[in-house]
């Protein structure tokens, strides 16, 4: 199983932490507010620990569970403390009306993280196309993108430990399009599906 550090103390951090522990992984929680991080670790139980904000994470896989505009600044703040880690960006940079992306360029938060992180860090985009409560209660397909095959393999193994199916969409430049898929899920929730109780997935034809 995997050794996971979660940077963040919000709902996604709580959900992924709980699923991670249920899947047999070790979990460390880090947050700007040390008391909130400690409270979340206590709530998660089963040996979840608390790390100090900005210190070297204990986990080999570091999930940054922050709002999109806080992700790159947090990675820059950690700096060399992240050396050698696999960083998983789960954010969605929605615009104010949730019908487009906040950035106009063909980039992604994950690609900007790669620029801000130490050179030996591998960045993977994942989990951004699934609503939180579906991650909590369901077994959805999880799309991921990244440039390092070994890093993606480790994240795939973690996703499988959660009882979910990882689906690789390609290199890190595909993170831009995964963020676009995040926008599509909100559009479906507001229109064609009409609720949040779904996840996008792949249906394969029988052989």
C-alpha positions in Angstrom: 0.0 0.0 0.0 1.0 3.6 -0.3 2.3 6.3 2.2 0.1 9.4 1.6 0.5 13.0 2.8 -2.6 15.2 2.3 -2.0 18.9 2.3 -5.3 20.5 3.2 -8.0 20.0 5.8 -11.2 20.5 3.8 -13.9 18.1 2.6 -11.8 16.6 -0.2 -8.9 16.1 2.3 -11.3 14.3 4.7 -12.9 12.2 2.0 -9.6 11.1 0.4 -8.0 10.5 3.8 -10.9 8.3 4.9 -10.8 6.3 1.7 -7.0 6.0 1.8 -7.1 4.6 5.4 -9.9 2.2 4.5 -7.7 1.0 1.6 -4.9 0.2 4.0 -2.7 3.2 3.2 -0.9 5.3 5.8 -2.0 9.0 6.0 -0.4 12.2 7.2 -2.3 15.4 7.3 -0.8 18.9 6.9 -2.6 22.2 7.1 -1.8 25.9 7.6 -3.9 25.7 10.8 -2.2 23.0 12.9 -5.2 22.5 15.1 -7.4 21.7 12.1 -4.8 19.3 10.8 -4.6 17.6 14.2 -8.5 17.4 14.4 -8.7 15.8 10.9 -6.0 13.3 11.7 -7.8 12.4 14.9 -11.1 12.1 13.1 -9.6 9.8 10.4 -8.1 7.6 13.1 -6.3 4.3 12.4 -2.8 5.8 12.9 -3.3 9.0 10.8 -0.6 11.5 11.8 -0.1 15.3 11.6 2.8 17.0 10.0 4.0 20.5 10.3 3.1 22.9 7.5 6.1 23.4 5.2 8.1 20.5 6.6 9.1 17.5 4.5 6.1 15.3 4.0 6.3 11.7 5.4 4.3 10.4 2.4 5.8 9.3 -0.9 2.6 10.6 -2.6 1.6 14.1 -1.6 -2.0 15.0 -2.4 -2.6 18.8 -2.5 -6.2 19.1 -1.5 -6.5 22.9 -1.7 -8.6 25.4 -3.7 -7.0 25.9 -7.1 -5.6 29.3 -6.3 -3.7 28.0 -3.3 -2.1 25.0 -4.9 0.9 26.5 -6.6 1.7 28.9 -3.7 1.7 26.0 -1.3 4.0 23.9 -3.5 6.3 26.9 -3.9 6.3 27.4 -0.1 7.3 23.7 0.5 10.0 24.0 -2.0 12.8 21.5 -1.6 10.9 19.7 1.2 9.0 18.1 -1.7 12.1 16.7 -3.3 11.6 13.2 -4.8 7.9 13.2 -4.1 4.9 12.4 -6.3 2.5 15.4 -6.2 -1.1 14.8 -7.0 -3.1 17.9 -8.0 -6.9 17.4 -7.6 -8.0 21.0 -8.1 -10.5 22.5 -10.5 -9.8 26.1 -11.6 -13.4 27.0 -12.4 -14.3 30.5 -13.4 -16.8 32.5 -11.3 -19.8 31.1 -13.2 -18.5 27.5 -13.3 -18.9 27.3 -17.0 -15.2 27.7 -18.0 -11.7 27.7 -16.6 -10.2 30.5 -14.6 -7.0 30.5 -16.7 -7.2 31.5 -20.4 -4.0 29.8 -21.5 -3.7 26.2 -22.5 -2.1 25.2 -19.2 -3.4 23.6 -16.0 -2.8 23.9 -12.3 -0.8 20.7 -12.5 1.5 22.0 -15.2 2.0 25.2 -13.1 2.8 23.0 -10.1 5.5 21.2 -12.1 7.1 24.6 -12.9 7.1 25.6 -9.2 8.2 22.2 -7.7 11.8 20.9 -7.4 13.1 19.3 -10.6 13.0 15.7 -9.2 9.3 16.0 -8.4 6.7 14.2 -10.5 3.3 15.7 -10.9 0.1 13.8 -11.6 -3.4 15.3 -12.2 -6.1 13.0 -10.8 -9.5 13.0 -9.0 -10.7 16.3 -10.3 -13.4 14.8 -12.5 -15.3 13.1 -9.6 -17.6 14.9 -7.2 -16.6 14.6 -3.5 -19.6 12.6 -2.3 -19.1 10.1 -5.2 -15.5 9.6 -4.1 -16.9 9.1 -0.6 -19.5 6.5 -1.4 -18.9 5.2 -4.9 -16.3 3.3 -7.0 -15.9 5.7 -10.0 -13.3 5.7 -12.8 -10.5 8.1 -11.9 -8.8 9.8 -14.9 -5.1 10.8 -14.4 -2.4 12.5 -16.4 1.3 12.8 -15.9 4.7 12.7 -17.7 6.4 10.1 -15.4 5.3 6.5 -16.0 6.6 5.3 -12.6 4.8 8.1 -10.8 1.6 7.4 -12.6 2.0 3.7 -11.7 2.3 4.5 -8.0 -0.8 6.8 -8.2 -2.7 4.1 -10.1 -1.9 1.5 -7.3 -3.2 4.0 -4.8 -6.4 4.5 -6.7 -6.9 0.8 -6.9 -6.5 0.5 -3.2 -9.5 2.8 -2.9 -11.6 0.3 -4.9 -11.6 2.6 -8.0 -10.4 2.1 -11.5 -7.5 4.4 -12.7 -7.5 5.4 -16.4 -4.4 7.1 -17.8 -5.2 9.8 -20.4 -1.6 10.6 -21.3 1.1 13.2 -20.4 0.8 16.2 -18.1 -0.4 18.5 -20.9 -3.6 16.5 -20.8 -4.2 17.9 -17.4 -5.6 21.0 -19.1 -8.3 18.9 -20.8 -9.0 17.0 -17.5 -9.7 20.4 -16.0 -12.1 21.0 -18.9 -13.8 17.7 -18.1 -14.3 19.0 -14.6 -16.3 21.9 -16.2 -18.3 19.4 -18.2 -19.3 17.5 -15.1 -20.7 20.7 -13.6 -22.6 21.4 -16.8 -24.1 17.9 -16.7 -25.0 18.3 -13.0 -26.8 21.6 -13.8 -28.5 20.4 -17.0 -28.5 16.9 -18.6 -28.2 14.9 -15.4 -29.7 17.4 -13.0 -27.9 16.3 -9.9 -24.4 15.5 -8.5 -25.0 11.8 -8.0 -22.9 10.6 -10.9 -19.4 10.2 -12.3 -18.0 10.1 -15.8 -16.6 6.7 -16.8 -15.6 4.5 -19.7 -17.9 1.7 -21.0 -16.0 -0.9 -23.1 -17.7 -3.0 -25.7 -17.7 -6.8 -25.0 -15.1 -8.7 -26.8 
